[in-house]
Every structure is written in C-alpha cells, then in structure tokens.
Amino acid sequence: MADFSFTNEEKELIKNAIAQGHGFWSDKSLDDVKGRLKDYLRLRQVEVCCYCSRNTDDEFKMALDIEHIIPKSVLVSEMFELNNLAASCKRCNMRIKKDDVSFINGEIEAFKTRGGYYLSESYKFLHPNLDEWDGNLHYYVVQRNNKKMVYYNVVEGSEKGEYTKEYFRLADIQVNTFDEVQEATVRKEPVDPNVADKYIKLVDAMLGKS
C-alpha cells in the first residue's frame, strides 16, 4: 500500500484549519482532503473499524468517521496527524468515545505538556496506529446466512486487551449476536460456556495462532 502524503495545496488548507481551531474541521473547504484521508484510512485498516474491528467493507462513506484518537478539541495541532487518525464506526466514535480522554495514562494536561503523543504506553486501550490486536485481543466472527456470532477474546490477560473490550463495550456486541444466533428473547450468555473456547481453538487451528 502506497504511503499517504498531502499536496502543497492541502498543506496550506491544513495550516489554515489548525489556526482557525478544531471547529473548522467541518468547513466545506476541507471536504476533498478529508475524503482522500477516509479512503486511505479504510485501506490502511483493511476495512475494519479501528476500535471494534467489525467489517466496514460495505459501509457507505457517511457511515464511517475519521476518528481523532486524541480529540481535536484537546490537541488541535494533531487534527491532521496521520498517527492520530483512524476510520471508526459511528457506534465506537459518536456513541462511546466522543471527546473522552480517560483512556490516556496520567493527567491530560501533563500529557499535553510532556509530548510523546505517539507512545503506546501513553494509552490504556489498544491504539489503532501504535498497537497490534494480535497478542492482546482477538475478534472472532462466524456467519451462516442471516445469523451471526461474534466473540472477543482477551489474550493471556492482556491489560490493554481487557481495557479495550470494556471501554468500547465489546461484550455488548458479543452478547447481542449470541442472542440472535440462539433466537433469544431475553439477553443471556451462551448456554454452553465451552462453546466460545472450542470455537476459538478451531479458528486458531485454521488460521494459525498469533
């Protein structure tokens, strides 16, 4: 995959946008560069949401957000920094994360002052551009026609994996899809607690354990 680079014209637009403040993100003059960015981020992430890893292949552009991992309202200087950008589903970005910064280790003002914005240890969750899911959190999905089952497995007690699963309420997605598969009318966990474990072992055997 080719690296992304801004044109000289885009660089001028970005410089002006940062000077105007984070609210300028919605200005129509940035539509073209944001469109290019979204296309690039989707390809870089292999068409999955940066936080829940659900497939975004068939999603229209408007159904996905350019996510600012450090909110642009907190650090406007990073508004167009590629390390701070990812493609997110609206569930993870607009309904859950929003402008929250509780996932940053330490006080936010100290974080802003000391720099080091792109160090993995600065983040409690799996940073889309600094961390790998393999070795921390595995996303499993199986679908038969109109029934789908999802399972998120924290790998070997990974703290970042556990935090990510809790922060983005991934267990809610997991339980909902188990409900659908079992045609449940009341939310419940799978009847057989060994099903998920057996499923994980089968998939790992097929794909190779990371």
DAMO-V589627 format. One record per residue. N is the residue number from 1. RES is the residue in three letters. SS is DSSP state (H for helix, E for strand, L for the rest). OMEGA is omega in whole degrees, -180 to 180 (none if undefined). Layout:
# DAMO-V589627
n: {N;N}
res: {RES;RES}
ss: {SS;SS}
omega: {OMEGA;OMEGA}
This chain:
# DAMO-V589627
n: {1;2;3;4;5;6;7;8;9;10;11;12;13;14;15;16;17;18;19;20;21;22;23;24;25;26;27;28;29;30;31;32;33;34;35;36;37;38;39;40;41;42;43;44;45;46;47;48;49;50;51;52;53;54;55;56;57;58;59;60;61;62;63;64;65;66;67;68;69;70;71;72;73;74;75;76;77;78;79;80;81;82;83;84;85;86;87;88;89;90;91;92;93;94;95;96;97;98;99;100;101;102;103;104;105;106;107;108;109;110;111;112;113;114;115;116;117;118;119;120;121;122;123;124;125;126;127;128;129;130;131;132;133;134;135;136;137;138;139;140;141;142;143;144;145;146;147;148;149;150;151;152;153;154;155;156;157;158;159;160;161;162;163;164;165;166;167;168;169;170;171;172;173;174;175;176;177;178;179;180;181;182;183;184;185;186;187;188;189;190;191;192;193;194;195;196;197;198;199;200;201;202;203;204;205;206;207;208;209;210}
res: {MET;ALA;ASP;PHE;SER;PHE;THR;ASN;GLU;GLU;LYS;GLU;LEU;ILE;LYS;ASN;ALA;ILE;ALA;GLN;GLY;HIS;GLY;PHE;TRP;SER;ASP;LYS;SER;LEU;ASP;ASP;VAL;LYS;GLY;ARG;LEU;LYS;ASP;TYR;LEU;ARG;LEU;ARG;GLN;VAL;GLU;VAL;CYS;CYS;TYR;CYS;SER;ARG;ASN;THR;ASP;ASP;GLU;PHE;LYS;MET;ALA;LEU;ASP;ILE;GLU;HIS;ILE;ILE;PRO;LYS;SER;VAL;LEU;VAL;SER;GLU;MET;PHE;GLU;LEU;ASN;ASN;LEU;ALA;ALA;SER;CYS;LYS;ARG;CYS;ASN;MET;ARG;ILE;LYS;LYS;ASP;ASP;VAL;SER;PHE;ILE;ASN;GLY;GLU;ILE;GLU;ALA;PHE;LYS;THR;ARG;GLY;GLY;TYR;TYR;LEU;SER;GLU;SER;TYR;LYS;PHE;LEU;HIS;PRO;ASN;LEU;ASP;GLU;TRP;ASP;GLY;ASN;LEU;HIS;TYR;TYR;VAL;VAL;GLN;ARG;ASN;ASN;LYS;LYS;MET;VAL;TYR;TYR;ASN;VAL;VAL;GLU;GLY;SER;GLU;LYS;GLY;GLU;TYR;THR;LYS;GLU;TYR;PHE;ARG;LEU;ALA;ASP;ILE;GLN;VAL;ASN;THR;PHE;ASP;GLU;VAL;GLN;GLU;ALA;THR;VAL;ARG;LYS;GLU;PRO;VAL;ASP;PRO;ASN;VAL;ALA;ASP;LYS;TYR;ILE;LYS;LEU;VAL;ASP;ALA;MET;LEU;GLY;LYS;SER}
ss: {L;L;L;L;L;L;L;H;H;H;H;H;H;H;H;H;H;H;H;H;L;H;H;H;H;H;L;H;H;H;H;H;H;H;H;H;H;H;H;H;H;H;H;H;L;L;L;E;L;L;L;L;L;L;E;L;L;L;L;L;H;H;H;E;E;E;E;E;L;L;L;L;L;L;L;H;H;H;L;L;L;H;H;H;E;E;E;E;E;H;H;H;H;H;H;H;H;L;L;L;L;L;L;E;L;L;L;H;H;H;H;H;H;H;L;L;L;L;L;H;H;H;E;L;L;L;L;L;L;L;L;L;L;L;L;L;E;E;E;E;E;E;E;E;L;L;E;E;E;E;E;E;E;E;L;L;L;L;H;H;H;H;H;H;H;H;H;L;L;H;H;H;H;H;H;H;H;H;H;H;H;H;L;L;L;L;L;L;L;L;L;L;L;H;H;H;H;H;H;H;H;H;H;H;H;H;H;L;L;L}
omega: {-178;177;178;174;179;174;178;178;179;179;177;177;-179;178;179;-179;180;179;-179;-180;-172;179;-179;180;-176;-179;-176;179;-179;-174;-176;-179;177;176;177;179;-178;178;-179;-178;178;179;-180;-179;-179;174;171;175;-176;-175;-178;177;177;-175;178;-176;-172;-179;173;-179;-175;-179;-179;180;164;-175;171;-176;165;-175;-179;177;-179;179;-178;180;-177;-173;180;178;-175;179;-179;-176;177;177;-176;171;-177;178;-176;-175;-172;-177;-174;-171;-180;-179;-179;177;-178;180;178;180;179;-179;-176;-180;177;177;-180;-177;-174;-177;-177;-175;-173;172;-177;-176;177;-173;179;179;178;-180;-176;-176;-177;-175;174;174;178;-178;-180;-175;179;178;180;177;175;-178;171;-177;-176;178;-176;177;-179;175;176;-177;175;-174;172;175;-179;180;179;178;-180;-179;180;-180;-179;-175;-177;175;-177;177;178;177;-178;-178;180;-179;174;178;-177;-179;-178;-178;-177;174;176;-178;179;175;178;-178;-178;-178;179;-176;-178;-179;179;179;179;-179;179;-179;179;179;-180;-174;-175;-177;-179;none}
